[in-house]
Amino acid sequence: MSFTLHGLGVSKGIAIGPVHILRPQLEITESTVSEELIPVEIARFKAALEQTSRDLLRIRDQIPLIYPIRDAMPGNTAAEIASFIDPHILMLEDSMLAQVPIELMRSQRCNAEWALKLQRDRLVGVFEAIDDPYLQARKNDVDQVISRLQACLAKQAQPDQHLDDNPVLLAGSIVLADDLTPADTALMPHQGIRGFITEHGGTNSHTAIVARSLGIPAIVGVRHARRYIRSDDILVIDGHRNVILVNPDHRSLRFYRVLQNEKRLFRNSLNRLKEAPAITRDGYTISLQANIEFPADMSAVKRAGAEGIGLYRTEFLYMHREQQPPPDEEEHYRAYTRIIRSVNGPVTIRTLDLGADKQVEGITHKKGGPNVINPALGLRAVRLCLKDLRLFKPQLRAILRASALGPVRVMIPMISGLQEFFQVQTLINDIKQELQHEGLPFDPNLPIGAMVEIPSVAICTDLFMPYVDFLSIGTNDLIQYTLAIDRGDDEVSYLYNPLHPAVLRLLKLIISTADKAGKPVSMCGEMAGESRYVRLLLGMGLRHFSVNSESLLEVKQIIRHSEVRKLTPLADQVLHAVNGHEIDALMKQINAH
C-alpha cells in the first residue's frame, strides 16, 4: 500500500531506494550498585569513553581518504566535514560527560548507564529551554555522543545502529533511524547510501549541515516513522517538498524518476553559475554574499561562490560553555581570523545578539533573577552589550584587530535609536586609541553599520544616514515587530507575512533613503533568500543580498534572468496594492518575467 509521511526537509534532492532501518536507541534501566562495585562501574564507563573516542577518531581520519583533495567536492570540504566530528570528540573529554556521570555513580550508587542517562536529561533540558531552532539543535550533539557511549556500555558492536560498524551492504539504500551523527552522515556517500530519514533532529543540527554539504537528500523529524515503514519497503525522499512516499505505484515512481533527473540537471546548471557575475539582463550589478553561523559553514560558502560574508552571527561562541566564562578576546580573534583567511571578499561581523530566544545562563539571565515577560522586547543584543562591557569590549577589540587581516565590517543588531549607535561609535573609538597605544594593527577606517530590525529605525532611516557606513535589513525581526506577532508562536505565526503592505512600505523607505544618501543597504534576513521575493526586491531597488549558501546560486540565477526596468513599475504597483489578492496577482506577474 502506498502512503506518504511528512517531516523537515533539511537537504534538498530526491532519493529513491529500499529502506534500511537502524535499530532504535537502547532502553536504559536503573540498577542499584553496591559500594564495592562502584569502581567496576566507573572502570566500565571510562573504557566506554576511550572506545567511543577511538571510534570517532578513526572515522574522522578516514574522511580525507574517502574525499581526497581532488574529489568532486570543491574546496577543502573533506577537512570541513571532518571538523564536525571534532566537537563530539571534545565532548567526550569535557567534565560534563567525562566526570559528572562518575560523581552521580558515587552519590546515587547507580549503574553507569543510568548515571549517563541522568546527565543526558540534564544537558538536553538546558538546550530545550532555549527557544531558538539553531541553538536547540545542539541537543542533538549531546544525544548522539551519549548514544555511542551507551552502546559501548552495553557491549554491543552496534549492528543496525551506527553505520560505521554495520556489516550489511548499504549501497543504494535509504537509511531510517532514530537519529544520526555527523560521523554516520559523513560516511554515507562512500557507502553508496542515497538518503536518510530520522525520527528526531532539526534543520540546524550538525547532521543536517553535513547532509547539505554532501548533497545527501534528507528529511528529519518524522515522528514514529518506524511504526509505519517496514524493512522491505521502497521509499522516495522528496527533500524539496518535505515528503516521503512509501511503496509508490509505477506511475508515481516514474514521475519521481523524471523529476529526479530534472533536479539533477537544474543543480548542475546552477553549479555552472559559481564563477558567473550576478548581473541582471539590463546591466545592474548585484552584490551577492552569504550568511554564516560558524566557521564550518565556509565549505558551503566556497561551493556557492559567494562574494563575501554579509552576516556572520557570533552567538555560537557563547553557547555550550556550561560553567565556563564567556569567550575572551583571543577566542574571538581566532574565530574571526579563520573566517577572514578563508573567504575572498569582505566579512561583516554582527556583534553579539543574545537575549530574546537565545538565552544563556549567567549572561542573559541570572539564577533567581526576575522573570522577563517578553524577552524579545527586553535586554538583548546591543542593549545587553552596552549594559555589560565585559561582554562587548573583548569582542570589539577582537574585531578591530582582525580588521588588519582583510576587509571587515562591524554590524550592530537591535539598534532602536541614534543614541545607542553613538555609544557604540564612542566605544570603538576608545578601543582604537587603546590598540594604537599597544602597537596592535587595525583598520582605522573600519566600517560601522546598523541592522534595521525595529520599525523606529526604519522610519528614521534618514536620521541615521550621516553617521552609518552601511545598513542591513533583518527582515525576520522587522516583520515580527511591525506586525506585532511572535514568529515562534504557532498560534499566531500564520500572521507572519513578508508581503504585508506595512512591511513592504518600510522596506521601500529604507532602500530609497539609503540610495539617495549614497549609502549601501543590504538585506540579510530570510526574505532575501526566498526565490519568490527576489524580483520584487530588485524592483524595489535592493542591490545587496546576503543569503544562506544553499539558496545563493538559485538567487543568482533569478537575478541573471531579470530585467530591473520591467520589475520597477510592477514593484511600485505592489506597494500601492490594497489587499492580499491583488498583491498575489502582481507577484505572479513579477515572477513570470
C-alpha positions in Angstrom: 0.0 0.0 0.0 1.3 3.4 -1.0 1.1 6.3 1.5 3.0 9.5 2.4 4.8 10.8 5.5 6.0 14.3 6.2 8.9 15.9 8.0 11.5 18.6 7.8 13.5 18.6 4.5 17.0 19.6 5.7 18.8 18.7 2.5 17.2 19.1 -0.9 17.1 16.5 -3.6 15.2 13.3 -4.4 16.4 9.8 -3.4 14.7 6.5 -4.4 15.6 3.1 -3.0 14.9 0.4 -0.5 14.8 1.3 3.2 17.5 0.1 5.7 16.1 0.5 9.2 18.6 1.1 12.1 17.6 -0.2 15.4 16.2 2.3 18.0 18.3 3.6 20.8 18.9 1.3 23.7 16.4 1.1 26.6 18.2 2.2 29.7 17.2 0.8 33.1 18.4 1.8 36.6 20.2 -0.6 38.8 21.4 -0.1 42.4 25.1 -0.9 42.7 26.8 -1.9 46.0 29.6 0.3 47.3 32.3 -2.2 46.5 31.2 -2.5 42.8 31.1 1.3 42.2 34.8 1.2 41.0 33.8 -1.5 38.5 31.1 0.7 37.0 33.5 3.6 36.9 36.0 1.5 35.0 33.3 0.4 32.6 32.4 4.0 32.0 36.0 5.1 31.4 36.5 2.2 29.0 33.4 3.3 27.0 34.7 6.8 26.9 38.1 5.6 25.5 36.4 3.3 23.0 34.0 5.9 21.7 36.8 8.4 21.3 38.8 5.9 19.3 35.9 5.1 17.1 35.2 8.8 16.3 38.9 9.5 15.7 39.1 6.5 13.3 36.1 7.9 11.3 37.5 11.4 11.3 40.8 10.1 9.9 39.0 8.2 7.2 37.3 11.3 5.8 40.4 12.7 3.8 40.8 9.2 2.4 37.2 8.9 1.3 37.1 12.5 0.0 40.6 13.2 -1.4 41.6 16.8 -2.3 40.9 16.3 -6.0 37.5 14.8 -5.2 34.4 16.1 -7.0 33.6 18.1 -3.9 35.0 21.6 -4.2 37.4 23.4 -1.9 38.6 21.7 1.3 35.3 20.0 2.0 36.9 16.9 3.4 38.5 18.9 6.2 35.3 20.8 6.9 33.2 17.6 7.1 35.8 16.0 9.4 35.6 19.1 11.6 32.0 18.3 12.5 33.2 15.2 14.3 35.7 17.1 16.4 33.1 18.6 18.7 31.9 15.1 19.5 35.4 14.1 20.4 35.9 17.1 22.6 32.5 16.5 24.4 33.9 13.1 25.5 36.8 15.0 27.1 34.6 17.6 28.8 34.0 17.2 32.5 30.2 17.4 31.9 30.4 14.0 30.3 33.7 12.6 31.5 33.4 13.4 35.2 29.8 14.3 36.2 28.4 10.7 35.5 31.2 9.3 37.7 30.1 11.6 40.5 26.5 10.5 40.0 27.5 6.9 40.2 29.2 7.5 43.6 26.5 9.8 45.1 23.4 7.7 43.9 25.1 4.3 43.8 23.7 3.6 40.3 24.9 1.8 37.3 27.0 3.7 34.6 24.1 3.6 32.1 21.7 5.3 34.4 24.2 7.9 35.5 24.8 8.8 31.9 21.1 9.0 31.2 20.6 11.4 34.2 23.3 13.6 32.9 21.9 13.4 29.4 18.5 14.5 30.5 20.0 17.5 32.4 22.1 18.7 29.4 19.3 18.2 26.9 16.9 20.1 29.2 19.2 23.1 29.1 19.1 23.3 25.3 15.3 22.6 25.1 14.8 25.7 27.3 16.3 27.8 24.5 13.6 28.9 22.1 15.8 29.1 19.1 15.9 26.4 16.4 19.7 26.7 15.7 20.7 26.5 19.4 18.1 23.9 20.3 19.7 21.7 17.6 22.8 21.4 19.7 21.0 19.0 22.0 21.3 16.5 19.1 25.0 16.5 19.6 24.6 15.5 23.2 22.2 12.7 22.3 24.4 11.4 19.5 27.6 11.2 21.7 25.7 9.6 24.6 24.1 7.1 22.2 27.5 5.9 21.2 28.6 5.8 24.9 25.5 3.8 25.9 26.2 1.3 23.0 29.8 0.7 24.3 28.5 0.3 27.8 26.1 -2.4 26.6 29.0 -4.2 24.9 27.2 -4.1 21.6 29.0 -3.9 18.3 26.2 -1.7 17.2 24.9 -3.6 14.1 21.9 -1.7 12.8 22.6 1.3 15.0 25.7 3.0 13.7 26.7 2.9 10.1 30.4 2.7 10.5 30.1 -0.7 12.3 27.4 -2.1 10.0 28.4 -5.2 8.0 25.4 -5.0 5.7 26.0 -3.7 2.2 24.1 -0.4 2.2 24.7 0.7 -1.4 21.6 2.1 -3.0 19.6 2.2 0.2 17.8 4.9 2.2 18.5 4.8 5.9 15.8 5.2 8.5 17.0 5.9 12.0 16.0 7.5 15.3 18.8 10.0 14.7 22.2 10.0 13.1 25.6 11.6 14.0 27.7 13.7 11.7 30.1 10.8 11.6 27.4 8.5 10.3 26.4 11.1 7.7 29.9 11.7 6.5 30.3 8.0 5.6 27.1 7.8 3.5 28.5 8.8 0.0 31.3 6.3 0.5 28.9 3.6 1.4 26.6 4.4 -1.5 23.6 5.5 0.7 21.2 7.6 -1.3 19.5 9.5 1.5 18.2 9.2 5.0 15.2 9.8 7.3 15.3 10.3 11.1 12.5 10.5 13.6 14.3 13.3 15.5 16.6 16.1 14.6 16.2 19.6 13.2 17.2 21.8 10.3 20.2 23.3 12.0 21.8 20.2 13.5 25.3 19.3 12.6 24.0 16.2 10.9 21.7 18.3 8.7 24.6 20.7 7.8 26.8 17.7 6.8 24.0 16.3 4.7 23.6 19.6 2.9 27.4 19.9 2.4 27.5 16.5 0.8 24.2 16.8 -1.1 22.5 13.9 0.6 18.7 14.1 0.4 17.4 14.0 3.9 14.2 14.5 5.9 14.2 14.7 9.7 11.7 15.0 12.5 9.4 12.2 11.0 8.0 11.1 14.3 7.2 7.4 14.7 8.3 6.7 11.1 9.3 3.1 12.1 5.7 2.3 13.1 4.7 2.6 9.5 7.8 1.7 7.4 8.9 -1.9 7.1 12.3 -3.2 6.1 11.2 -4.3 2.6 9.6 -1.0 1.7 10.6 1.1 -1.3 10.9 4.8 -0.4 11.0 8.1 -2.3 12.5 11.1 -0.4 11.5 14.5 -1.7 13.7 16.9 0.2 12.1 19.9 -1.8 8.5 19.2 -0.6 9.4 17.5 2.7 7.6 14.4 1.7 8.3 10.6 2.0 6.4 8.4 -0.4 6.3 4.8 0.9 5.9 2.0 -1.7 5.0 4.3 -4.7 3.0 2.8 -7.5 4.5 2.6 -11.0 3.1 6.0 -12.1 4.4 7.8 -9.0 7.8 6.1 -9.3 8.1 7.1 -13.0 7.1 10.7 -12.1 9.8 10.9 -9.4 12.5 9.4 -11.6 11.8 12.1 -14.2 11.7 14.8 -11.6 14.9 13.5 -10.1 16.7 13.8 -13.4 15.3 17.3 -13.9 16.5 18.4 -10.4 19.9 16.9 -11.2 20.1 18.9 -14.4 18.9 22.0 -12.6 21.5 21.6 -9.9 24.3 21.1 -12.4 23.2 24.2 -14.3 23.3 26.2 -11.0 26.8 24.9 -10.3 28.0 26.4 -13.6 27.0 29.9 -12.2 29.5 29.7 -9.4 32.0 32.0 -11.2 29.4 34.0 -13.1 28.7 37.6 -12.1 25.3 38.5 -10.5 24.2 40.9 -13.3 20.7 41.5 -14.5 19.8 41.3 -18.2 19.7 45.1 -18.3 23.1 45.5 -16.7 22.6 46.1 -13.0 25.4 44.5 -10.9 24.1 42.9 -7.7 26.2 42.1 -4.7 25.5 38.5 -3.5 27.0 37.4 -0.2 26.4 34.6 2.3 25.1 34.3 5.8 27.1 32.0 8.2 26.6 30.7 11.7 30.1 29.3 12.5 33.4 28.7 10.7 32.5 25.2 9.4 29.8 26.9 7.2 32.7 28.1 5.0 32.7 24.9 2.9 29.2 25.7 1.6 30.1 29.3 1.1 33.1 28.4 -1.1 31.0 25.9 -3.1 28.4 28.6 -3.8 31.0 31.2 -4.9 29.8 34.0 -2.6 31.4 37.4 -2.9 31.9 37.6 0.8 30.1 37.3 4.2 27.2 39.6 4.6 26.2 38.3 8.0 28.5 36.4 10.4 26.5 35.5 13.5 28.7 35.3 16.5 26.4 33.8 19.1 27.8 30.3 18.7 30.9 31.5 20.6 28.8 31.9 23.7 26.9 28.7 23.6 27.6 25.2 25.1 30.0 26.5 27.7 28.3 25.2 30.8 30.3 26.6 33.7 33.0 28.2 31.6 33.3 32.0 31.3 32.3 33.9 28.1 34.8 33.9 25.3 37.7 36.2 25.8 39.3 38.5 23.2 41.7 35.8 21.9 39.0 33.3 21.3 37.0 35.9 19.3 40.1 36.8 17.4 40.9 33.2 16.4 37.4 32.6 15.2 37.3 35.8 13.1 40.8 35.2 11.7 39.7 31.7 10.4 36.8 33.3 8.5 38.7 36.2 7.1 41.5 34.0 5.8 39.1 31.5 4.1 37.0 33.9 2.1 37.7 36.2 -0.8 35.7 39.3 0.0 34.5 41.4 2.8 33.3 39.9 6.1 30.5 41.6 8.0 30.6 40.6 11.7 27.4 41.1 13.7 28.1 41.8 17.3 26.6 39.6 20.0 22.8 39.1 19.6 21.9 37.1 22.7 18.7 37.6 24.6 15.1 37.1 23.4 15.0 33.5 22.1 18.8 33.0 22.6 19.2 32.8 26.4 22.5 31.8 28.1 22.7 31.1 31.9 24.8 33.7 33.6 24.8 36.2 30.7 21.3 37.0 29.6 19.7 36.0 32.8 20.8 35.2 36.4 19.6 32.4 38.6 17.0 33.8 40.9 16.6 36.9 38.8 13.3 38.5 37.9 11.2 36.8 35.2 11.1 38.6 31.9 7.6 38.8 30.5 8.6 39.5 26.9 12.4 38.9 26.3 12.0 39.8 22.6 11.4 43.4 23.8 13.8 43.3 26.7 17.5 43.2 27.4 19.0 41.7 24.3 21.7 42.3 21.6 23.2 45.8 21.7 21.2 46.7 24.8 22.8 43.8 26.7 26.3 44.6 25.3 26.1 48.3 26.3 25.0 47.3 29.8 27.8 44.7 30.2 31.0 46.0 28.6 32.8 42.9 29.9 31.0 41.1 27.1 31.1 43.7 24.5 34.6 45.2 24.7 36.6 42.0 24.1 34.5 41.3 21.0 35.0 44.8 19.6 38.8 44.6 20.3 39.0 41.3 18.5 37.0 42.6 15.5 39.3 45.6 15.2 42.4 43.5 15.4 41.0 41.1 12.9 40.3 44.0 10.5 44.1 44.3 9.9 43.9 40.9 8.1 41.3 41.8 5.5 38.2 43.8 4.7 36.0 43.6 7.8 32.8 45.5 8.7 31.1 45.5 12.1 27.3 45.4 12.3 25.3 46.3 15.4 22.0 44.5 15.9 18.8 45.6 17.6 19.5 49.3 17.3 16.4 51.3 18.2 17.8 54.9 18.1 20.8 57.0 17.3 21.9 57.3 20.9 22.7 53.6 21.0 24.7 53.9 17.8 26.6 56.9 19.1 27.5 54.9 22.3 28.9 52.1 20.2 30.9 54.5 18.0 32.4 56.1 21.1 33.4 52.7 22.5 35.0 51.7 19.2 37.0 55.0 19.0 38.2 54.4 22.6 39.4 50.9 21.7 41.2 52.2 18.6 43.2 54.5 20.9 44.0 51.6 23.2 45.2 49.4 20.3 47.2 52.2 18.9 48.9 52.7 22.2 49.6 49.0 22.5 51.1 48.9 19.0 48.5 46.5 17.6 47.4 46.9 14.0 43.8 47.5 12.9 41.8 49.2 10.1 41.4 52.8 11.3 38.5 53.2 8.8 36.6 50.1 9.9 33.0 50.5 8.5 30.3 50.5 11.2 26.8 49.7 10.2 23.4 49.1 11.9 20.8 46.4 11.4 17.4 47.7 10.6 15.2 45.3 12.7 13.0 47.7 14.6 10.4 50.0 12.9 11.7 53.0 14.8 14.9 52.8 12.8 13.2 52.1 9.5 11.0 55.2 10.0 14.0 57.3 10.9 16.4 55.9 8.3 17.2 59.5 7.1 18.5 60.5 10.5 21.0 57.6 10.5 22.4 58.3 7.1 25.1 60.9 8.1 26.5 58.5 10.8 26.4 54.9 9.5 28.7 53.5 6.8 26.0 50.9 5.8 22.7 49.4 6.7 21.5 45.8 6.7 17.8 44.9 6.9 17.0 42.0 9.2 13.6 41.1 7.9 12.9 38.3 10.4 12.7 40.6 13.3 11.5 43.7 11.3 8.4 41.8 10.2 7.5 40.4 13.6 7.9 43.8 15.3 6.0 45.6 12.6 3.1 43.1 12.7 3.2 42.6 16.5 3.4 38.8 16.2 5.8 36.2 17.7 7.0 34.2 14.7 7.8 31.3 17.1 4.3 31.1 18.4 2.2 28.5 16.4 -1.0 30.3 17.4 -0.1 33.5 15.5 2.7 32.5 13.2 0.3 32.5 10.2 0.2 36.3 10.5 3.9 36.5 9.7 3.7 37.9 6.2 6.6 39.5 4.3 4.1 40.9 1.7 2.1 42.8 4.2 1.7 46.4 2.9 3.2 47.9 6.0 6.3 45.7 5.7 6.8 46.5 2.0 6.4 50.2 2.6 9.0 50.1 5.4 11.4 48.2 3.1 11.0 50.7 0.3 11.5 53.6 2.7 14.8 52.1 3.9 16.1 51.2 0.5 15.2 54.5 -1.1 16.5 56.7 1.7 19.9 54.9 1.8 20.1 55.1 -2.0 19.5 58.8 -2.0 22.2 59.2 0.6 24.7 57.1 -1.3 25.0 54.5 1.5 24.8 50.7 0.8 21.9 48.8 2.2 21.7 45.0 2.1 19.2 42.5 3.2 20.4 39.6 5.3 17.0 38.3 6.6 15.3 35.1 5.2 13.3 37.2 2.8 16.4 37.9 0.7 17.0 34.2 0.1 13.4 33.3 -0.8 13.1 32.8 -4.6 9.6 34.2 -4.7 10.7 37.6 -3.4 14.0 38.2 -5.3 12.5 40.0 -8.3 10.2 42.1 -6.1 13.2 43.2 -4.1 15.1 44.0 -7.2 12.2 46.1 -8.4 12.2 48.0 -5.1 15.8 48.9 -5.6 17.7 46.4 -3.5 21.2 45.8 -4.9 22.9 43.9 -2.0 21.7 40.5 -0.9 23.1 38.2 1.8 21.6 34.8 1.9 22.3 31.3 3.1 24.7 29.3 1.0 22.1 26.8 -0.2 20.0 29.5 -1.7 22.7 31.6 -3.2 23.1 30.1 -6.7 19.3 29.9 -7.2 19.1 33.6 -6.2 21.9 34.4 -8.7 20.1 32.6 -11.5 16.9 34.6 -10.8 19.0 37.8 -10.9 20.6 36.9 -14.1 17.3 36.3 -15.8 15.7 39.5 -14.5 15.2 43.0 -16.0 15.0 45.7 -13.4 13.4 48.2 -15.8 10.4 45.9 -16.2 10.3 45.0 -12.5 10.3 48.5 -11.1 6.8 49.5 -12.2 5.4 46.2 -11.1 7.0 46.6 -7.7 5.5 50.1 -7.5 2.1 48.6 -8.1 2.6 46.0 -5.3 3.5 48.9 -3.0 0.1 50.6 -3.8 -2.0 47.4 -3.7 -4.7 47.4 -1.1 -5.3 43.7 -0.4 -3.6 40.3 -0.5 -5.4 39.0 -3.6 -4.1 42.0 -5.6 -0.6 41.5 -4.3 -0.6 37.8 -5.1 -1.7 38.5 -8.7 1.0 41.1 -9.1 3.6 38.7 -7.6 2.7 36.2 -10.3 3.4 38.8 -13.0 6.7 39.7 -11.4 7.9 36.1 -11.3 6.7 35.4 -14.8 9.3 37.8 -16.3 
